[in-house]
């Protein structure tokens, strides 16, 4: 699996990496994210850099060199975008309480909710 994120309005970083996935990808609804020193549940969407709009975010298990497996959370060409679980506002680059990342790699046993579970 090849992840290629272009720097843009969602995240100012380019990121390219090849991962070996060991499970099929599933669409993600929510994860716990480390913010201000504590883990808090957040909604996750992918971000399309060309259209500057949300798209699906996915997670799959990947091999981590020597550490076993981990969970890769990824989105569109612009990375992923997150907001508080209770935030009902539209996904927007101008929203103060939303932020972007290129991707996330978490321990395999982390808290995650897939869209097919809600």
C-alpha positions, -999 to 999 in steps of 0.1 A, spaced: 0 0 0 14 34 -10 5 65 9 12 98 -10 0 131 6 5 164 -10 12 195 11 -17 219 9 -43 237 30 -51 206 52 -15 198 61 16 217 52 36 185 48 43 162 19 44 125 29 52 94 8 57 59 22 51 23 12 35 0 38 28 -37 38 -8 -41 48 -19 -73 65 -56 -66 67 -81 -51 43 -89 -14 48 -121 -4 66 -137 31 66 -130 49 99 -155 70 119 -136 78 151 -103 73 169 -88 85 201 -62 113 195 -36 127 218 -44 164 222 -33 188 250 -18 159 270 -49 137 270 -65 112 246 -99 124 233 -122 108 208 -123 125 174 -141 121 141 -118 114 112 -123 121 75 -99 119 45 -91 151 27 -89 154 -11 -62 180 -20 -75 187 -55 -110 195 -45 -103 207 -9 -132 186 3 -137 156 26 -135 120 15 -134 87 33 -107 78 58 -95 42 62 -75 21 86 -57 -12 80 -32 -33 99 4 -29 87 36 -47 94 59 -26 116 96 -35 112 103 -58 141 74 -45 163 47 -68 149 16 -50 135 3 -15 138 -28 4 126 -24 28 97 -51 56 95 -50 74 61 -72 94 39 -71 112 5 -43 130 -13 -45 158 13 -42 135 43 -68 132 71 -88 158 89 -101 155 125 -126 173 148 -141 166 182 -165 137 184 -194 160 194 -187 186 168 -216 187 143 -203 215 121 -195 208 84 -159 197 75 -140 228 65 -105 241 62 -116 274 78 -130 257 109 -110 267 140 -116 234 159 -105 211 130 -70 200 121 -52 179 96 -24 153 96 -7 134 68 -16 100 84 -14 82 118 2 50 129 -12 36 161 -8 5 182 -29 -24 169 -50 -24 201 -59 13 200 -95 26 203 -111 29 168 -147 29 156 -154 19 120 -183 32 100 -197 -3 95 -200 -6 133 -223 24 139 
